[in-house]
Amino acid sequence: MTQQELKEFLDYKADCYENPLFIESDPIQLPHSFSKKEDIEISGFLISTIAWGNRTMIIRNGKKLMEIMDNAPHQFILDFTPRDLAFVHRTFNAQDLDFYLRSLQSIYKTGSLEQAFSAHHEINGIKGRIIRFREQFLQTKHEIRSEKHLSNPLKNSVCKRLNMYLRWMVRSDKKGVDFGIWKSIHTSELYLPLDVHTSKNARKLGLLTRTQDDWKALEELMLTLRTFDKNDPVKYDFALFGLGAFEKF
């Protein structure tokens, strides 16, 4: 398969999978239950934070989390007072949730999640935005154990869940999947949320040679995907994920 044929194949698969039907089995369905910008971005951040493991379990526990927040995430954050909230998803527990809610409250007292991601570290691009956001988020008092839930690209983490969240917030809503509610970040900056499906299929298709799933592998993959579409390279997440999750490619 030539590079042009590969591009056309991925364009076709991305177009096939990026449609409202994708939402039915994906955790993105939970922020789609809200219309207020702040509710969408807060629920999206929390749901993406627990988005590892079985997708059915992620959605079930995500619904429980929204119920805990009275299905009004923004107002709940503003009114939140530290207390024991009975919640657990794998290793994310009530202690972690308390910290996340307090940190979100601190962010919304002075701005928003979009503003928290808009500032650059001295490193430009999404990597710098994630680093800067992480620094701000961790300023709230917390137990060290909670930091493992907020990936760090400086430690070569692939930051799958944060990149997925940024895709949700930034990419256009024209196809009915992502939200496009953040205008301060351009889609050309985004990085694909690399996971077991996307990395495996990227290697099968010759898009990725690095054997370890880490930030270096993500950089390598994005270099190629940007040659296919420099303005919206992350649309290929739908193709690579869909090939593995739905077609067993």
C-alpha positions in Angstrom: 0.0 0.0 0.0 1.4 3.4 -1.0 1.3 6.4 1.3 -1.4 7.9 -0.8 -3.4 4.7 -0.7 -2.9 4.4 3.1 -4.1 8.0 3.5 -7.2 7.3 1.5 -7.9 4.2 3.5 -7.5 6.0 6.8 -9.6 8.9 5.6 -12.4 6.5 4.6 -12.3 4.7 8.0 -12.2 7.9 10.0 -15.2 9.1 8.1 -17.0 5.8 8.7 -16.6 5.8 12.4 -16.9 9.5 13.3 -20.6 9.7 13.6 -23.2 9.7 16.4 -23.4 5.9 16.5 -19.9 6.0 17.9 -21.2 7.7 21.0 -23.5 4.8 21.9 -20.7 2.6 23.2 -18.2 5.2 24.2 -17.7 7.1 27.5 -18.1 10.4 25.6 -21.9 9.7 25.8 -21.8 11.1 29.4 -20.7 14.7 28.7 -23.1 14.5 25.8 -25.9 14.5 28.3 -25.2 18.2 29.1 -25.6 21.4 27.2 -23.9 23.9 29.5 -20.2 24.4 28.5 -18.9 24.1 32.1 -20.9 20.9 32.7 -19.6 19.4 29.5 -15.9 20.2 30.2 -16.1 19.2 33.9 -17.9 15.9 33.2 -15.6 15.2 30.3 -12.5 15.8 32.4 -13.7 13.5 35.2 -15.0 10.8 32.8 -11.8 10.8 30.8 -9.8 10.5 34.1 -11.5 7.2 34.8 -11.5 6.0 31.2 -9.4 2.9 31.5 -10.5 -0.7 31.6 -13.8 -2.1 30.2 -15.8 0.6 28.5 -19.1 -0.8 29.9 -17.7 -0.4 33.5 -16.3 3.1 32.7 -19.8 4.2 31.5 -21.5 2.6 34.5 -19.2 4.2 37.0 -19.2 7.5 35.1 -23.0 7.6 35.5 -22.6 7.0 39.3 -20.2 9.8 39.5 -22.5 12.2 37.7 -25.3 11.1 40.1 -23.0 11.9 43.0 -22.6 15.4 41.5 -26.5 15.8 41.2 -26.1 15.7 37.4 -25.0 19.4 37.7 -21.2 19.2 37.7 -20.4 22.9 37.5 -22.7 23.9 40.3 -21.6 20.9 42.4 -17.9 22.0 42.0 -18.7 25.6 43.0 -20.6 24.5 46.1 -18.3 21.6 47.0 -17.1 21.1 50.6 -14.7 18.3 51.4 -16.5 15.2 52.5 -16.5 11.4 52.1 -18.0 10.5 48.7 -18.5 6.8 48.2 -16.9 6.3 44.8 -14.3 3.9 43.4 -13.2 3.0 39.8 -10.3 0.6 39.8 -7.6 2.5 41.6 -9.3 5.9 41.5 -11.0 6.1 44.9 -12.9 8.6 47.2 -9.7 10.2 48.3 -8.7 10.9 44.7 -12.1 12.2 43.9 -12.1 14.6 46.8 -8.7 16.0 45.6 -10.0 16.3 42.0 -13.1 18.2 43.1 -11.2 20.6 45.3 -8.7 21.3 42.5 -11.4 21.9 40.0 -13.1 24.2 42.4 -9.8 26.2 42.7 -9.6 26.4 38.9 -13.1 27.7 38.5 -12.7 30.3 41.2 -10.3 32.1 39.0 -11.1 30.9 35.5 -12.0 27.6 33.8 -10.6 24.3 32.5 -10.1 25.8 29.1 -8.0 28.6 30.5 -6.0 26.1 32.6 -5.0 24.3 29.4 -4.5 27.5 27.4 -1.3 28.5 29.1 2.0 27.2 27.6 4.9 25.8 29.6 8.3 26.8 28.1 7.6 23.7 25.9 5.2 24.7 23.1 2.2 22.8 21.9 0.0 20.2 23.6 2.9 18.8 25.6 3.6 22.2 27.1 -0.1 22.8 27.8 -0.4 19.4 29.6 2.7 20.1 31.7 1.4 23.6 32.7 -2.1 22.3 33.4 -0.7 19.5 35.6 1.4 22.0 37.6 -1.6 24.1 38.3 -3.9 21.2 39.1 -1.4 19.8 41.6 -1.1 23.0 43.5 -4.1 21.9 45.5 -3.2 19.9 48.6 -3.3 16.2 47.9 -1.8 12.8 48.6 1.1 11.8 46.4 -0.8 8.6 45.3 -3.4 10.8 43.5 -0.7 12.1 41.1 -0.7 8.8 39.2 -4.1 9.6 37.7 -2.7 12.7 36.0 -0.2 11.6 33.4 3.1 13.4 32.9 4.7 13.7 29.4 7.9 14.7 31.1 8.1 11.1 32.3 7.4 9.9 28.8 3.8 9.0 29.5 1.6 8.7 26.4 -1.1 10.8 28.3 -3.8 8.9 26.6 -6.7 10.1 28.8 -5.6 13.8 28.7 -5.2 13.7 24.9 -8.6 12.0 24.6 -10.1 14.8 26.7 -8.5 17.5 24.6 -9.8 15.8 21.5 -13.3 15.9 22.9 -13.1 19.6 23.8 -11.3 21.0 20.8 -12.3 19.1 17.7 -15.3 20.3 15.7 -18.8 19.1 16.6 -19.9 18.9 13.0 -19.9 15.1 12.9 -21.7 14.9 16.3 -19.0 13.2 18.3 -16.6 15.7 19.7 -17.7 19.1 21.1 -15.6 21.9 19.7 -16.3 24.1 22.7 -12.7 25.2 23.2 -11.5 27.8 20.7 -8.1 28.7 22.3 -6.5 25.5 21.0 -6.3 24.6 17.3 -7.0 21.0 16.2 -3.6 21.0 14.4 -2.0 20.9 17.9 -3.8 17.8 19.1 -2.2 14.5 19.8 -3.9 11.1 19.3 -5.0 9.3 22.5 -2.7 6.3 21.9 -4.0 3.0 23.3 -3.7 -0.7 22.7 -6.0 -0.6 19.7 -4.5 2.5 18.0 -0.9 1.6 18.6 -1.3 -2.0 17.4 -3.0 -1.0 14.2 -0.6 1.9 13.6 2.3 -0.7 13.7 0.4 -3.1 11.4 -0.1 -0.3 8.9 3.6 0.8 9.1 2.7 4.2 10.8 4.7 3.4 13.9 8.0 1.6 14.4 8.7 2.2 18.1 7.7 -0.8 20.1 7.0 0.9 23.4 3.8 2.9 23.9 5.1 6.2 25.2 5.3 9.9 24.3 8.2 9.2 21.9 6.0 6.7 20.0 3.2 9.3 20.0 5.6 11.9 18.5 6.6 9.5 15.8 3.0 8.6 14.9 1.9 12.2 14.8 4.7 13.2 12.4 3.2 10.8 9.9 -0.5 11.6 10.6 0.2 15.3 10.1 1.5 14.6 6.6 -2.0 13.1 5.9 -3.9 16.0 7.4 -1.9 18.9 9.0 -5.0 20.7 10.3 -6.9 17.8 11.9 -4.5 14.8 12.3 -6.3 13.4 15.3 -9.4 12.5 13.2 -7.4 9.3 12.4 -8.0 8.2 16.0 -11.4 7.1 14.8 -9.9 5.0 12.0 -7.2 3.4 14.1 -9.4 2.8 17.1 -12.4 1.6 15.1 -10.3 -0.9 13.1 -9.3 -2.6 16.3 -12.4 -2.2 18.5 -15.0 -2.9 15.9 -13.4 -4.7 13.0 -10.7 -6.7 15.0 -8.2 -5.6 12.3 
